[in-house]
């Protein structure tokens, strides 16, 4: 893909994002969650602008690091806006001499019919119960607000992480109170935060399918190779022959901007469409996002389908396994492991010798050949 067109489309989607607030025709009353949604989104748009600037300066590793940030934040913001389901585990109260199974059944009978409980199941041999909750409800019981909205407001990373450092806490004004709050914030983090918890919660809330959460993990792992010092990330961002990698590092970073901002805007459209407010020219906005999505479908991301290249690559693998391992691979095309490697190969025209199947690149480049 031409770099000029990539940058032009990045500018277009950034403008759509920065002007999204102006499209909203607000009703007389607004909820805190609605204004928070806009502020959270706009905070991420500023990071995307920084990513664009870094790419222009050739600082690709730094751009990947920030792309991981907005990528993970997308999951959290999804949950803040529509994560109404969450999982908690409780100890089953057991009276002296009471069989564990009977104690569990008694608890289930007591909880049955509660509006905030979606499902429950026994864990640890019926000694604990895992409950999928729905909430939180307003006092009147008519408005449902995602619990992640409140958890985001309450969680304090300083209380969590610094609050457990004994050399600091022991000389605090009230070390016992500090320790108490540290445990509360640690519990919040272990229950709701962290990449794995966010992914599980996104699946639980129908934001991701099981297959899509696999794709999320692939990209998060790739971007983490730049966030943390790894040989792979260092080798790609600081290669000896930098000219061979520059285009692909630039293209991939811009593709992340385009795909992620499109997801953010779709999320905001969905959210505000369910409020009393209206979105001006929302059909036109949707068409613009569809145009961007269709133009860059060659980047097989979270929600779109595999491409001609992925079909060709899978046929190549199937032919090799059948010939060398005498194994027949069946089923749908698997997701790829390395976004950079895949993108670079998409710029090569290749023929598989045993099947004679050819992948013809729409944008062949000489520097794509290792």
N, C-alpha and C positions, 0 to 999 in steps of 0.2 A: 504493500500500500504506500502511496506517495506521502512523504512527510508533510508537504504543504497542505494537503487535504486533511490529514489527521489533525494538524494544529488548527485549521479553520473550523473543523467540527468540534474540537475541544472548546474553542472560544464561543461557539454558538450555544453549546449546552451549559457552559458557565454563565452566559448571559441569561438563559432561560431560568437557571437556578437562582441567580442574584435577584431576578425580577419576580420570583414566584409570589412573594408577599403582596406585590402590587396587584396581582390577579385576584386576590381574595376580596370579595364583597362581604364585609363582616356584618353579622346580625347585631341586634341591640346588645345582646349579652354574650360574653365569651367565658370559657372555662380556662383555668390555669393550665390544664393539660394541652389545650389548643395553642396557647401562646408559647408554651414550652416546646411544643413540636417545631414551631417556626425557628425558635432560637437555637435549638439543637441542630436543625438542618443547616442554618446559616453559619454556625460555627464550623461545620464540616466543609461547607463551600469555600471558606477562607483557606482551609488546609489544601483543598484541591487547587486553588489558585497558586499556592506555594509550590505544590508538586509540578504544575505547569512551568513555573519559573525555573525550578531546579532542572527540569528536562531541557529547557532552552539553554541553560548554562552547561549542559553536559554532565550534570551531577546525578547520574542514574541510580547509584546505590542509595543516596539520600532520598531520592524520589520513591524508590521501592519501600523504604522504611516507612515513609508517610502513607503510602498506599496501603500498607498493612494496617496502619492505625485507622484509617477511614473505613477499611474493610471490616475490621472487628467492631468498630463503632456502629456500623450499619446494623449488625445483629442486635446490639444492645438497644439502639433507637427503635428498631422494629418491635422489640419486646416492651419498651416503654410506652409505645403507642397502641399496641394490640396484644400484648402478652398477658392474657387473662388467666391462663392456666399455669400452675406451678406445683411442684412436688415437695412434700415434707414427710419426714419419717418421725414416728412417735413410739414411745415405749408402751407396750400393752400392760395396763394395770392388772396385776395378778394377786389375788388374795391368798393367804396362807393355806396351803394344801389344795388349792384349786388347780385342776389340769390346765396346761397352757392353751390347748385348743378351745376349751370351754370359755376361758377368759377372753380369747380373741373373738369368738362368736358373740359373746355378750356385748363386747365393744362395738362390733359391727351392727348389731341390732339397735344399739343406742344411737349410732350415727346415721342409720338409714333414713333417707328422706330429707337430709339437710341440703339446702339449695346451693351451698358453696362447695359441695363435694361431688366431683365428677365420677371418680372410681377409687377403689382401694384394694390392696392385696397384702397378704402376709409376707414378711421377710424375717430372716434369722430364726427359722423354725417356729414361726408364730409368736415370737417374743416381741417383735416390733411390727408396726403396720405402716405401709407406704400409701399415702393419700394424695391423689391428684385433686387439688383445689381449684375453684373458679372464684376470682374476686380481684379486688375488694368491692363490696357493695356499699352504696351510700346508706345513711341511717334510715332513710325511707325505704330502702331495699329496691329502688327502681333504677339507679344509675350504677353501671359496672365500670370501674376504673382499674386498669391493669396494675397489679401489685408492683411491677417493676418501676412504675412512676414513683411510688413511695420509697422503694428500696434505693433508687438512684438519689433521691433527696437525702436519705438518712446515712448512707454508707460514707465513712470517713477513713481513708487509707492511712492517715497518720495514727489514729487511734488503733487501727488494726495492726500495722506493721511496727511502728515505733513503740506502741504501747506494750510490746512484749520484750523490749530490751531492758533487762534487769538493772543495768548500771544507770539508766536514766530514770526508770519508773520508781526505783527504790528511794530516790531522793525527791520525789514529787511531793506536792502539798498533801495529797490524799492518795497514796499508792493503792489502797484497797479499792477505791472508786475507779481509779484508772484501770486497774486489772479487770474489774467488772465490765467496764465499757469495752475493753480490748476483746474480751470473749464475745460480746454481742456483735461487734463489727467483724470479728473473725468468722462467726457463724453466718453473718450476712454474705460474706465473700464466698465461703465454701458452698453455700446453698444457691446463690444466684449469679455470681460473677466468675470470671475465668473463661477462657475460650471454650473448653469442653462443656461447661454448664450452659453457656449461651447457645451452643449448637444443639444440645439436648432440648433445651427449652424452646428453641425455634421449631424443632421437629414436633414437640408436644403441642405447640400452638398452631400447627398447620402452616407455618411460614416456610418451612423446608420439608421436602420429602426425604426419605432415607437415602435415595440416590443423590439428591442435591447436596445433602450434608457431606457426602463423600467428596464431591467437587469442591465444596467449601474448604475441606481439610487439605486438599491438594494445593490450592492457591495460598492458603495460610502458611503451609509448610514451606512453599517456595519463597514467599516474601520474608519469612522468618530467617531464611538463610542470609539475608542482608541486614536484618535487624540485629542479629547476633553474629559474631565473627565466626564464619565457617569457611572452609576451603573453597566450596562451591561459590558462595557469594563473593568472596575476595577474588577468586579467579575470574569471575565474569565482570566485576566492576573495575578490576585493576589488571587487565590482561597485558601481555607483552605486545601483542598485535591488536591494539585497541580498535583500529579502523575496521577490523573484521566483525566487531561486536556492536559498534556504536548504533547502527541503524536499528538493530533488533532490541537493544536495551531502550532506545527512544520509543520505538513503536509499541513495545509491550507496556511501558509505563503509561503512554497515552491511551492505549486500549483499556487499561484498568480505570483511568479517569472516565472514559466514555461509558463503560459498562456500569461502573459503580454509581456515577451520578444519575444515570438512567434509572437504576434501581431506587435511589433516594427519591427522585421526582415521582416515580410511580407510587412509592409508599406515601408521599405527601398528598398526592391526588386521591388515593384511596381513603386516607384518613379524613381529609376535609370534605370529601363527598358524603361522608356519614354524619357531618355536623349540620347545624342550622345555617352555616355560611355557604356561599356559592363561589365557584371558581369561574372567572371570566375566560371565555375562549378556551375552555378545557378540551374541546374536540380538536382544535388547532394544535394545542400543546401535545396532545396524544399522538397526532400525526407526525409532528416533529420528532418525537421520541421513537416512533416506529421507523422513521426514515433512518435515524442513527442506528437503531437496532438491526435493521436489515442490511445496512451498508457494512456493518462490522460483525456479521454472523460468522465469518470465518474464524473469529475468536470464540471458540466453544467455551462458554462460561458456565453460569449456574443454571439458567432456565432455557437456553436455546439448545438446538439439536446438533449432533455430530455433522461434519462436513464431508465433502468428497475426499479430502485428504485423509480423514479418519477412517473412512470406508476402505480406501486403498491400503492404508497402513495395516488395518486389521486383516485384510485378505492376504497381505504379505506374511504376517505372523502365522496365520492359519496354514498357509502353504508350507512354511518352514517347519512348523510343529508336525504336520502330516508327513513331511519328507524325512525329517531327522529323528523325530521322537515317536512317529507312528501314532500320533494322538489327533483326534478330531475335535477341534474347538467349535462349540455351538453357542447360541445365544446372541444377545445384542452387543454392539460395539462397546468395549470398555473405555473408561475415561483415561486420559493420558496422565503421565507422572510428572513431567517437567514442562511447564508452560514456555520457557525460553527455547528449549530443544525443539518442541513442536513448531513454534512460530518460525524458527530458522529453517526447518525442513520444508515448511510450506512455501518457501521462496526457491525451492529446487524443483525442477522437472525430473521425474524418476520413473524407471520401468523395472518392474519385478520380473526377473528372468524366467522363473518357473511358471508363473501364471501369465506372463506377458501383459499384465495390467499396467497401465501408465497413469501416473498422476502428473497433470500438466499445470504448473504453477501460473496463476494469473499475473504474478509480478516476480519473474525470475531475477535473481541477483547473483553476480559472480562471487561476492563475498559470503554467500550462504554455503559454499562448498568448504568442508573442513580442511 
